[in-house]
């Protein structure tokens, strides 16, 4: 069938496969197709299947030749792809595209046909050194005040709101009625608000009257005169003086529990003393810090690895990664794709507009993934059979089909092997502490990206 074939490497991990199909093969396919149609088509003046081939050919020869030749090209392509080296086989999501199809038409009889298809292949690259490296990471310690702050947060979360006698103070919870007064002292109805609740000192009230409310008792009513600075952020009131009638209707305070053994036991039965609670909180924060440091180490190492090699990621691979990111985005929103696209259309945007900025990150993710997979292959990581079987039993208990079982088992096995890469890289490289970074700053996303 195939007279010859050749592969030409193109940029971005794509190749051009050129195949020449013999005239004999093409003519054989054409004659088979002609006979098939002749046996089934009924022409005027002839019984079904009895029209002479010469008549069929004169009426439908061009169309039949085109159809049969394209079928032959498809078969030749399948044969050629089966024979090429693994490195030149197309990615599963990269469909070979026939190049310059118009130059092939019209197909001529008794002639060889040479066609070219283009498709993406798995990137081939030179692996960077991935062991024996020295990587600098931030120096981060857990301050005792962070532990104290976390415990205070717990106390605040467990505080009870209780009615208070006496005068309003910073931190108290007040319920007020208020209304603006005009120059004649008349109420401006559109500004009235009943049963407005806020915490003094929080600034969570439009007029910013925390100080003016301080000292009032339940049942008190007063008119506040307030002048706002020229640079005030209170919308529409910069540089203005207003009068506001305020009535304090309720006063409460947060009764924060004392840090004692009873409080510790209320948080968790296994905590018998304050010391138990503090120790557990400290360990939780230390574990979070350790996990973040481990991620930062791997991120710093992968950045170093990326510097050491060039990987041409094919477009189809990036397309697939972006599509997966789109599906995750859709799932997170809780909307359907159609609903999101309608919103985007309202904003004069498209799905492509939204996802275009994702492509750079997707390419980087793929480059890292390709390096990691190469590490896994080079080091010949294996999955522990007992652990593998345990995960299979847990996750595939309801899978009956044997083919599905084998497929998912392979996926799980690859995942277990992949998870060995990070510990291996941490063991085989040296990480030294660099500049000190504050705990709170470090725990923000910027250091884990």
Long-range contacts (C-beta under 8 A, 24 or more apart in sequence): 1-25, 1-72, 1-75, 1-76, 1-79, 2-76, 2-79, 2-80, 3-112, 5-80, 5-83, 5-84, 7-84, 7-88, 10-118, 11-312, 12-120, 12-312, 12-313, 12-314, 12-315, 13-120, 13-121, 13-122, 13-123, 13-124, 13-312, 13-313, 13-314, 13-317, 14-118, 14-119, 14-120, 14-121, 14-314, 14-315, 15-88, 15-118, 15-119, 15-121, 16-99, 16-116, 16-117, 16-118, 17-77, 17-80, 17-81, 17-84, 17-88, 17-96, 17-116, 17-117, 17-118, 17-119, 18-114, 18-115, 18-116, 19-76, 19-77, 19-80, 19-114, 19-115, 19-116, 19-117, 20-112, 20-113, 20-114, 21-72, 21-73, 21-76, 21-112, 21-113, 21-114, 21-115, 22-112, 23-110, 23-111, 23-112, 23-113, 25-72, 25-76, 26-68, 26-69, 26-72, 26-107, 26-111, 26-112, 26-113, 27-109, 27-110, 29-68, 29-69, 29-71, 29-72, 30-64, 30-65, 30-68, 30-69, 30-109, 32-68, 33-64, 33-67, 33-68, 33-71, 34-61, 34-64, 34-68, 37-64, 62-106, 65-107, 65-109, 66-105, 66-106, 66-107, 69-107, 69-113, 73-98, 73-113, 73-115, 77-117, 87-121, 87-122, 87-124, 88-121, 89-121, 90-119, 90-120, 90-121, 91-119, 91-120, 91-121, 91-122, 91-314, 91-316, 91-317, 93-316, 93-317, 93-319, 93-320, 94-119, 94-120, 94-121, 94-314, 94-316, 95-119, 120-314, 120-315, 120-316, 120-317, 121-314, 123-311, 123-312, 123-313, 123-314, 123-317, 123-370, 125-309, 125-310, 125-311, 125-312, 125-370, 126-309, 126-310, 127-309, 127-371, 127-374, 127-375, 127-378, 128-305, 128-307, 128-308, 128-309, 128-371, 129-308, 130-305, 130-371, 130-375, 130-425, 130-428, 130-429, 131-425, 131-428, 131-429, 132-428, 132-429, 132-430, 133-301, 133-304, 133-429, 133-430, 134-429, 134-430, 134-431, 134-432, 135-297, 135-300, 135-301, 135-304, 135-429, 135-430, 135-431, 135-432, 136-300, 136-431, 136-432, 136-433, 136-434, 137-293, 137-296, 137-297, 137-300, 137-431, 137-432, 137-433, 137-434, 138-296, 138-433, 138-434, 138-435, 138-436, 138-437, 138-442, 138-447, 139-433, 139-434, 139-435, 139-436, 139-437, 140-289, 140-293, 140-436, 140-437, 140-438, 140-439, 140-442, 141-436, 141-439, 142-282, 142-285, 142-286, 142-289, 142-439, 143-439, 146-285, 146-439, 146-440, 147-278, 147-281, 147-282, 147-285, 150-281, 150-284, 150-285, 151-259, 151-277, 151-278, 151-281, 154-267, 154-281, 155-256, 155-257, 155-259, 155-263, 156-254, 156-256, 158-256, 158-257, 158-263, 158-266, 158-267, 159-254, 159-255, 159-256, 159-257, 160-254, 160-255, 161-252, 161-253, 161-254, 161-255, 162-252, 162-253, 162-254, 162-255, 163-250, 163-251, 163-252, 164-251, 164-252, 164-253, 165-251, 166-217, 166-251, 167-214, 167-215, 167-216, 167-217, 168-200, 168-213, 168-214, 168-215, 168-216, 168-217, 168-248, 168-251, 169-200, 169-214, 169-253, 170-200, 170-201, 170-210, 170-214, 171-199, 171-200, 171-201, 171-253, 171-254, 172-199, 172-200, 172-251, 172-252, 172-253, 173-197, 173-198, 173-199, 173-200, 173-251, 173-252, 173-253, 173-254, 174-198, 174-199, 174-200, 174-213, 174-216, 174-248, 174-250, 174-251, 174-252, 175-248, 175-249, 175-250, 175-251, 176-213, 176-246, 176-247, 176-248, 176-249, 177-246, 177-247, 177-249, 178-207, 178-209, 178-244, 178-245, 178-246, 178-247, 179-244, 179-245, 180-242, 180-243, 180-244, 180-245, 181-223, 181-243, 181-244, 181-245, 185-243, 187-245, 195-249, 206-234, 207-234, 207-242, 207-244, 208-234, 209-244, 209-246, 212-246, 213-246, 213-248, 216-246, 216-248, 217-248, 217-251, 218-248, 218-249, 218-250, 218-251, 219-248, 220-247, 220-248, 221-245, 221-246, 221-247, 221-248, 222-246, 288-443, 289-439, 289-442, 289-443, 292-442, 292-443, 292-447, 292-448, 294-422, 294-426, 295-448, 296-447, 296-448, 297-426, 297-431, 298-422, 298-425, 298-426, 299-448, 299-449, 300-431, 301-425, 301-429, 302-368, 302-371, 305-368, 305-371, 306-364, 306-367, 306-368, 306-371, 309-371, 311-367, 311-370, 311-371, 313-363, 313-366, 313-367, 313-370, 317-366, 318-359, 318-362, 318-363, 318-366, 321-362, 321-363, 321-365, 321-366, 322-355, 322-358, 322-359, 322-362, 325-355, 325-358, 325-362, 326-351, 326-355, 372-418, 372-421, 373-418, 375-421, 375-424, 375-425, 376-417, 376-418, 376-420, 376-421, 379-424, 381-417, 381-420, 381-421, 381-424, 382-417, 383-413, 383-416, 383-417, 384-416, 387-416, 388-412, 388-413, 388-416, 391-416
